[in-house]
Amino acid sequence: MNRNTKTQSPGVKLIKADRHDLQTQLKQINFDVVIDVTAYDEKDIDDLLDGLGFFHEYIMISSSAVYPEYGNQPFHETDSLALNQFWGKYGTDKIKAERALQKRCPHAYIIRPTYLYGPYNNVYRESFVFDCAKMDRPFYLPKKGKMKLQFLHVNDLCRLIDVIIEKKPDDHIYNAGNTELITVKEWVILCYQILGKKPVFVNVEDDVPQRKYFSFYDYEYCLDVKRQNQLLPSLTPLKEGLKECWQWYQHHETAVQKKPYFDFINTYL
């Protein structure tokens, strides 16, 4: 179900609707599973639940942004949720959405992914590094590249959803991400290797705003993913997943929402 403003995936039956103006469109349809990927606050949850008829399972895609940056890491599903200064309103709205869902649908499942990557990723992350490699540019590295990142391939997120639907586990909240973290420097090297290249690094001073020239906030975090691993012990190797990203990006460059990192680098670095 969506507003039909973009090209639809092949093989799906479209329900053209706005979740905030459903009226009776869904009332007569029985759903085995509702997979909610566009709930960003409590109104999103309430409006959809008000418009639904009968459904068996509800799975909401939340975010790791619900954990405050000052919490003890790795973050566990049972940890307290609060404002994260890096994610701001996005994170607190996700908290409100989770709580609204838990109040009205206590047996719903909630998934909190870390950084997602893979084909169809329109966020300028690995594609930015691919652009640097493609143009044989040096890579401007924040804090010598020591910051660690935790990724999850989008196919693994989908596989986790499949397993939850099949097994209906007792736990209802899941962190989702690779078990192993990778440093920024290691990640950039991997991206360049996909193009058969080796990066030349330029270290950037700490006082330069990182988000002006790099794809991630100056914020390192780690999710505990033991619950996920019990259901899904095997995940996509990062290098294999990045190869898929590059194969897709070569033919869909215009689908990525690019940021003006090169403008800042060319002007100030």
Summary of the structure (lengths in Angstrom):
residues: 269
radius of gyration: 19.8
end to end distance: 45.1
largest distance: 59.5
contacts: 765
relative contact order: 0.14
helix: 36%
strand: 17%
